Amino acid sequence: MKKYLYLVISAVACSGVCLAQTTREEMAADPDKTGGVYYAYPSVSADNTPAPKGFSPFHISHYGRHGSRYLIGDRDYTVVSELLHKADSLGALTEMGIELKTRLDSVMVETAGRGGDLSPLGRRQHHDIAARMYANYPEVFTENSAISARSTLVPRCILSMASFCESLKERNPRLYIDMESSNRYMPYICYSTPESNSFNAPDGWWEEVYRKFVKSHTNPGRLVSSVFSDARFVSRYVNPEDFMWSIYWLASDAQNTECRISFHDFFTSDELFDLWQCFNSVFYARHADFGPSGGVHLQNAAPLLRNIIETADAAIESNQPSAALRFGHDGNVVPLTSLMHLRGCDAVIDEPEDFYKGWCDWKVTPMAANIQMIFYRNKKKPETILVKILHNERETSLPVDTDSWPYYDWKDVKAYFQSVMK
């Protein structure tokens, strides 16, 4: 019975690689998705299929990416701004170029001095995710609960953690949360193996493949001519490819700001899709199960998965409700979802032209992406622990047999996880 149901679930999950696959039409309908990992966390109504009779939640194991942020450095804004202002002073901008400059000036009122920082939207995302977690699993969050929260050393992760924990305490002020950011936790919360680092090194063969892929998908002529009216200015001061990518970053991240001034209309839908393919490809090849990499990136998440197992086993032995909350980055979420073989996250693909057909960055790790494992016990069946897994608050599946999806026997899930870790 278990085997039959698993096959049915797998068939549904894998039909058309529905969760990972994307199309030009889908991206054109919502250009924000072409931002890839800059895609702001979508509005969700968290899945919560009732547990089998008699089972109640007692432990949550969580890993979350930081929320929406500004572009990684102030130079991502200022370099473009200075170029446009220089062109304007020399009369080298078209009407569209002047409009671009005006919009960027407006955005920079908000972004100045905030390169890489968590935006207000990012704080709200984690606040709301925590609120939904509390509403769905109040049994886990009592005054007797053992709750830990750990983050990487990066301020946007620390502030995401703080916002998440603040939201929980708003709902139960008696909660005590052991919250910490320390080098002590980096070996599992944000780790990469020497083998993965070697593959991703600047002198690795993938870099040359990627360079050629980007070159073939970056066609800046139309954009540059629509912004600049003086060919001599372009020849002297503008790197067309760099300029196109700079505007793409502005367009991708604008959704994470409060002003939300759009830059998508400076591109055609095909241009946006091509640039997104490049962005998607670098995340897939450097962090997921890129065929020629031999799976080296997946083991980046092995220490984290091991910590999840150890923390869960300790929670099972305890009579306390508990939660382990962890906060990191997209480069941690991607290998974790691949190593766990979550639905839509573990495709093995060889060619960059095919990446988007089976793996999609904005579906795997948008801003504030999260994996939640909810553990259940039944006092009348203490030997059985059930677990379900949420990916971005949606119930998801594993290649593990079950007769009560989305619930799995923890013994089976633990054995599977141990089998994929080296």
C-alpha positions as CSV (number, residue, x, y, z in Angstrom):
1,M,0.0,0.0,0.0
2,K,2.8,2.4,0.9
3,K,4.7,1.7,-2.3
4,Y,1.6,2.2,-4.4
5,L,0.8,5.5,-2.8
6,Y,4.3,6.7,-3.2
7,L,4.3,5.9,-6.9
8,V,1.0,7.9,-7.3
9,I,2.4,10.9,-5.4
10,S,5.6,10.7,-7.5
11,A,3.7,10.6,-10.8
12,V,1.7,13.7,-9.8
13,A,4.8,15.5,-8.5
14,C,6.9,14.8,-11.6
15,S,4.3,15.4,-14.3
16,G,6.0,18.0,-16.5
17,V,8.4,18.7,-13.6
18,C,5.6,21.0,-12.7
19,L,7.2,22.8,-9.7
20,A,10.6,23.4,-11.3
21,Q,9.7,24.1,-14.9
22,T,8.9,27.6,-16.1
23,T,8.1,29.2,-19.5
24,R,8.6,32.5,-21.3
25,E,4.9,33.1,-21.1
26,E,4.8,32.6,-17.3
27,M,7.7,35.1,-16.9
28,A,6.2,37.6,-19.3
29,A,3.0,37.5,-17.3
30,D,4.9,38.4,-14.1
31,P,8.2,40.1,-14.9
32,D,9.1,40.1,-11.2
33,K,9.9,36.4,-11.6
34,T,12.7,37.2,-14.0
35,G,14.5,38.6,-10.9
36,G,15.3,35.0,-10.0
37,V,16.5,34.8,-6.4
38,Y,15.6,38.5,-6.1
39,Y,11.9,37.4,-6.4
40,A,10.1,38.8,-3.4
41,Y,8.5,36.0,-1.3
42,P,5.0,35.5,-2.8
43,S,1.9,35.8,-0.8
44,V,0.9,32.4,0.5
45,S,-1.8,30.7,2.5
46,A,0.2,28.1,4.3
47,D,-0.7,24.5,3.7
48,N,-1.8,22.6,6.8
49,T,-3.3,19.2,6.0
50,P,-4.8,17.8,9.2
51,A,-2.5,15.2,10.9
52,P,-3.6,11.6,11.3
53,K,-6.0,11.1,14.3
54,G,-4.3,11.4,17.7
55,F,-1.1,13.1,16.4
56,S,-0.1,16.6,17.6
57,P,2.9,18.8,16.6
58,F,5.7,19.0,19.2
59,H,8.9,20.1,17.3
60,I,9.6,22.3,14.3
61,S,13.0,22.4,12.5
62,H,13.4,25.4,10.2
63,Y,15.9,26.9,7.8
64,G,15.1,30.3,6.3
65,R,16.8,32.5,3.8
66,H,17.0,36.2,4.8
67,G,14.1,38.3,3.6
68,S,14.1,40.9,0.8
69,R,17.2,43.0,0.6
70,Y,18.6,45.9,-1.4
71,L,21.2,45.2,-4.1
72,I,24.4,43.9,-2.6
73,G,26.4,47.1,-2.7
74,D,25.8,50.8,-3.0
75,R,28.0,50.8,-6.2
76,D,25.2,48.7,-7.9
77,Y,23.2,52.0,-7.8
78,T,25.9,54.7,-7.9
79,V,27.9,53.5,-10.9
80,V,24.8,53.6,-13.1
81,S,23.6,56.8,-11.7
82,E,26.9,58.6,-12.3
83,L,27.0,57.3,-15.9
84,L,23.5,58.6,-16.6
85,H,24.1,61.9,-14.9
86,K,27.3,62.4,-17.0
87,A,25.4,61.5,-20.1
88,D,22.7,64.0,-19.2
89,S,25.2,66.8,-18.6
90,L,26.5,66.2,-22.1
91,G,23.1,66.0,-23.8
92,A,23.6,62.3,-24.6
93,L,20.4,60.8,-23.2
94,T,17.2,60.1,-25.1
95,E,13.8,60.7,-23.5
96,M,13.8,57.2,-22.3
97,G,17.3,57.7,-20.8
98,I,16.1,60.7,-18.9
99,E,13.2,58.7,-17.6
100,L,15.6,56.0,-16.5
101,K,17.8,58.5,-14.7
102,T,14.7,60.0,-13.0
103,R,13.5,56.7,-11.7
104,L,16.9,55.7,-10.5
105,D,17.3,59.0,-8.6
106,S,14.0,58.3,-6.9
107,V,15.0,54.7,-5.9
108,M,18.3,55.9,-4.5
109,V,16.5,58.2,-2.0
110,E,15.6,54.9,-0.3
111,T,18.6,52.7,-1.1
112,A,21.5,55.2,-0.4
113,G,23.8,53.7,2.2
114,R,21.8,50.4,2.4
115,G,23.6,48.1,0.0
116,G,23.1,44.5,1.1
117,D,20.7,45.5,3.9
118,L,17.4,43.8,4.8
119,S,14.6,46.0,3.5
120,P,11.4,46.7,5.4
121,L,9.7,44.2,3.2
122,G,12.2,41.6,4.3
123,R,11.4,42.2,7.9
124,R,7.6,41.9,7.2
125,Q,8.1,38.6,5.3
126,H,9.7,36.9,8.3
127,H,7.3,38.5,10.7
128,D,4.4,37.1,8.7
129,I,6.0,33.6,8.1
130,A,6.4,33.3,11.9
131,A,2.8,34.4,12.5
132,R,1.5,31.7,10.2
133,M,3.8,29.1,11.8
134,Y,2.4,30.1,15.2
135,A,-1.2,30.0,14.1
136,N,-0.8,26.5,12.5
137,Y,1.2,25.0,15.3
138,P,0.4,26.7,18.6
139,E,1.2,23.6,20.6
140,V,4.9,24.1,19.7
141,F,5.1,27.6,21.2
142,T,4.3,27.5,24.9
143,E,5.9,29.1,27.9
144,N,7.7,25.7,28.5
145,S,9.0,25.4,24.9
146,A,12.7,25.1,24.2
147,I,13.2,27.5,21.2
148,S,16.6,28.2,19.7
149,A,17.3,30.7,16.9
150,R,20.7,30.8,15.0
151,S,21.8,32.9,12.1
152,T,24.9,33.6,10.0
153,L,27.0,36.7,10.9
154,V,25.5,38.8,8.1
155,P,23.3,41.6,9.4
156,R,20.4,40.9,7.0
157,C,20.2,37.3,8.4
158,I,20.4,38.5,12.0
159,L,17.6,41.0,11.4
160,S,15.5,38.4,9.7
161,M,15.9,36.2,12.7
162,A,15.0,39.1,15.0
163,S,11.9,39.9,13.1
164,F,10.8,36.2,13.1
165,C,11.4,35.8,16.8
166,E,9.7,39.2,17.6
167,S,6.6,38.0,15.7
168,L,6.5,34.8,17.8
169,K,6.8,36.8,21.1
170,E,4.1,39.1,20.0
171,R,1.8,36.1,20.0
172,N,3.1,34.7,23.2
173,P,5.1,37.1,25.3
174,R,6.0,34.3,27.7
175,L,8.1,32.6,25.1
176,Y,11.9,32.4,25.8
177,I,13.9,32.3,22.6
178,D,17.6,31.5,22.8
179,M,18.8,33.8,19.9
180,E,22.4,33.9,18.8
181,S,24.6,34.8,15.8
182,S,28.1,33.3,16.1
183,N,31.0,31.7,14.3
184,R,30.3,28.7,16.4
185,Y,27.3,27.8,14.2
186,M,28.8,28.6,10.8
187,P,30.2,25.1,10.2
188,Y,26.7,23.8,9.7
189,I,24.5,26.9,9.0
190,C,26.6,28.2,6.1
191,Y,29.1,25.6,4.9
192,S,30.7,24.6,1.6
193,T,33.0,21.7,0.9
194,P,36.5,22.1,-0.6
195,E,35.3,20.1,-3.6
196,S,32.4,22.5,-4.2
197,N,34.7,25.5,-3.7
198,S,37.1,24.1,-6.2
199,F,34.4,23.5,-8.8
200,N,33.3,27.1,-8.4
201,A,36.7,28.6,-8.5
202,P,37.3,31.4,-11.1
203,D,39.7,29.2,-13.0
204,G,37.3,26.2,-13.2
205,W,36.0,25.1,-16.5
206,W,32.4,26.0,-15.6
207,E,33.4,29.7,-15.6
208,E,34.3,29.5,-19.3
209,V,31.1,27.7,-20.2
210,Y,29.1,30.3,-18.2
211,R,31.0,33.2,-19.9
212,K,30.0,31.9,-23.3
213,F,26.4,31.3,-22.2
214,V,26.1,34.8,-20.9
215,K,27.7,36.3,-24.0
216,S,25.2,34.5,-26.2
217,H,22.2,35.6,-24.1
218,T,23.2,39.3,-23.6
219,N,22.2,41.5,-26.5
220,P,22.4,45.1,-25.3
221,G,22.2,47.0,-28.6
222,R,18.5,47.9,-28.5
223,L,18.6,48.9,-24.8
224,V,21.7,51.0,-25.2
225,S,20.4,52.9,-28.2
226,S,17.1,53.5,-26.5
227,V,18.8,55.2,-23.5
228,F,21.8,57.0,-25.1
229,S,21.4,59.4,-28.1
230,D,25.2,60.0,-28.7
231,A,27.2,57.1,-30.3
232,R,30.4,58.9,-29.4
233,F,29.5,58.9,-25.7
234,V,28.7,55.2,-25.8
235,S,32.0,54.4,-27.5
236,R,33.9,56.4,-24.9
237,Y,32.1,55.7,-21.6
238,V,29.6,52.8,-21.9
239,N,30.3,49.0,-21.7
240,P,27.0,47.9,-23.3
241,E,27.0,44.4,-21.7
242,D,27.8,45.8,-18.3
243,F,25.2,48.5,-18.7
244,M,22.5,46.0,-19.6
245,W,23.2,43.8,-16.6
246,S,23.2,46.8,-14.3
247,I,19.7,47.8,-15.4
248,Y,18.7,44.2,-15.1
249,W,19.8,44.2,-11.4
250,L,17.9,47.4,-10.8
251,A,14.8,45.8,-12.4
252,S,15.2,42.6,-10.5
253,D,15.5,44.2,-7.0
254,A,13.0,47.0,-7.3
255,Q,10.3,44.7,-6.1
256,N,12.1,44.4,-2.7
257,T,12.0,48.1,-2.0
258,E,9.3,50.2,-0.5
259,C,9.0,52.6,-3.5
260,R,8.7,49.6,-6.0
261,I,9.6,51.7,-9.0
262,S,9.7,49.4,-12.0
263,F,12.4,49.2,-14.6
264,H,11.0,46.2,-16.5
265,D,9.6,48.3,-19.3
266,F,13.2,49.2,-20.4
267,F,13.5,45.6,-21.6
268,T,11.6,43.3,-24.0
269,S,10.2,40.2,-22.5
270,D,12.7,38.1,-24.5
271,E,15.6,40.2,-23.1
272,L,14.4,39.7,-19.6
273,F,14.0,35.9,-20.1
274,D,17.4,35.6,-21.6
275,L,19.1,37.5,-18.8
276,W,17.2,35.5,-16.2
277,Q,18.3,32.2,-17.9
278,C,21.9,33.3,-17.2
279,F,21.2,34.2,-13.5
280,N,19.3,30.9,-13.1
281,S,22.1,28.9,-14.7
282,V,24.8,30.2,-12.3
283,F,22.8,29.4,-9.2
284,Y,22.0,25.9,-10.6
285,A,25.5,25.1,-11.6
286,R,27.2,26.4,-8.5
287,H,24.8,25.2,-5.8
288,A,22.4,22.5,-7.1
289,D,22.8,19.1,-8.7
290,F,24.4,20.2,-12.0
291,G,25.1,16.9,-13.8
292,P,28.8,17.4,-14.7
293,S,29.6,18.6,-11.1
294,G,29.1,15.1,-9.9
295,G,26.9,16.2,-7.0
296,V,29.7,18.0,-5.1
297,H,27.4,20.9,-4.1
298,L,24.8,18.8,-2.4
299,Q,27.3,17.9,0.4
300,N,27.5,21.6,1.3
301,A,24.2,20.9,3.1
302,A,25.3,17.7,4.8
303,P,26.3,19.3,8.1
304,L,23.1,21.3,8.2
305,L,21.0,18.1,7.5
306,R,23.0,16.3,10.2
307,N,22.2,19.1,12.6
308,I,18.5,18.8,11.7
309,I,18.6,15.1,12.4
310,E,20.4,15.5,15.7
311,T,18.2,18.3,16.9
312,A,15.0,16.3,16.0
313,D,16.3,13.2,17.8
314,A,17.0,15.3,20.9
315,A,13.5,16.8,20.7
316,I,12.0,13.3,20.5
317,E,13.8,12.3,23.6
318,S,12.5,15.4,25.5
319,N,9.1,16.0,26.9
320,Q,9.3,19.7,26.0
321,P,7.8,21.2,22.9
322,S,10.6,22.8,20.9
323,A,11.7,24.7,17.7
324,A,15.0,25.1,16.1
325,L,15.1,28.2,13.8
326,R,18.0,28.8,11.5
327,F,18.6,31.8,9.2
328,G,21.0,31.9,6.2
329,H,21.3,32.5,2.5
330,D,20.1,31.3,-0.9
331,G,23.4,29.5,-1.4
332,N,22.4,27.3,1.6
333,V,18.8,26.7,0.7
334,V,19.6,25.4,-2.8
335,P,21.9,22.5,-1.7
336,L,19.7,21.6,1.2
337,T,16.6,21.2,-1.0
338,S,18.7,19.3,-3.5
339,L,20.2,17.0,-0.9
340,M,16.8,16.3,0.7
341,H,15.4,15.7,-2.8
342,L,12.4,17.9,-2.3
343,R,10.0,17.9,-5.1
344,G,11.0,20.2,-7.9
345,C,14.5,20.9,-6.4
346,D,16.7,17.9,-7.3
347,A,16.8,17.8,-11.1
348,V,20.1,16.6,-12.6
349,I,20.7,18.6,-15.8
350,D,23.8,18.8,-18.0
351,E,23.4,21.7,-20.4
352,P,22.8,25.4,-19.5
353,E,20.2,25.8,-22.3
354,D,18.1,23.2,-20.5
355,F,18.5,24.3,-16.9
356,Y,15.3,26.4,-16.8
357,K,13.3,23.4,-18.1
358,G,13.9,21.5,-14.9
359,W,15.1,23.9,-12.2
360,C,13.9,27.4,-11.4
361,D,15.7,29.7,-8.9
362,W,12.7,31.8,-7.9
363,K,10.7,28.7,-7.1
364,V,13.4,27.1,-5.0
365,T,14.8,30.1,-3.2
366,P,12.9,33.5,-3.5
367,M,13.7,36.1,-0.8
368,A,12.7,34.6,2.6
369,A,12.6,31.0,1.2
370,N,12.2,28.5,4.0
371,I,12.1,24.8,4.7
372,Q,10.0,23.7,7.7
373,M,9.9,20.2,9.2
374,I,7.0,19.7,11.5
375,F,7.2,16.7,13.9
376,Y,4.2,15.0,15.4
377,R,3.7,12.4,18.1
378,N,0.8,10.4,19.5
379,K,0.7,9.5,23.2
380,K,-0.9,6.2,22.5
381,K,1.7,5.3,19.9
382,P,5.0,6.7,21.4
383,E,7.1,4.6,19.1
384,T,5.8,6.4,16.0
385,I,6.9,9.9,15.1
386,L,5.5,11.5,12.0
387,V,7.0,14.4,10.0
388,K,5.9,16.6,7.2
389,I,8.0,19.0,5.2
390,L,7.0,22.4,3.9
391,H,9.0,24.2,1.2
392,N,8.1,27.9,1.2
393,E,5.1,26.9,3.4
394,R,3.8,24.5,0.9
395,E,3.6,20.8,1.7
396,T,6.0,18.9,-0.4
397,S,7.2,15.3,-1.0
398,L,10.2,13.2,-0.6
399,P,11.2,10.0,-2.4
400,V,10.2,8.0,0.7
401,D,7.2,5.6,1.0
402,T,4.2,6.8,3.0
403,D,0.6,5.9,3.3
404,S,-0.4,9.2,4.8
405,W,1.1,12.0,2.6
406,P,2.2,14.7,3.4
407,Y,3.1,12.8,6.6
408,Y,6.0,10.4,6.8
409,D,7.4,8.1,9.4
410,W,10.4,9.9,10.8
411,K,12.4,6.6,11.0
412,D,12.0,6.3,7.2
413,V,12.9,9.9,6.5
414,K,15.9,9.8,8.9
415,A,17.2,6.7,7.2
416,Y,16.8,8.3,3.8
417,F,18.6,11.4,4.8
418,Q,21.4,9.4,6.3
419,S,21.8,7.6,3.0
420,V,22.3,10.7,1.0
421,M,24.9,12.3,3.3
422,K,28.6,11.4,2.8
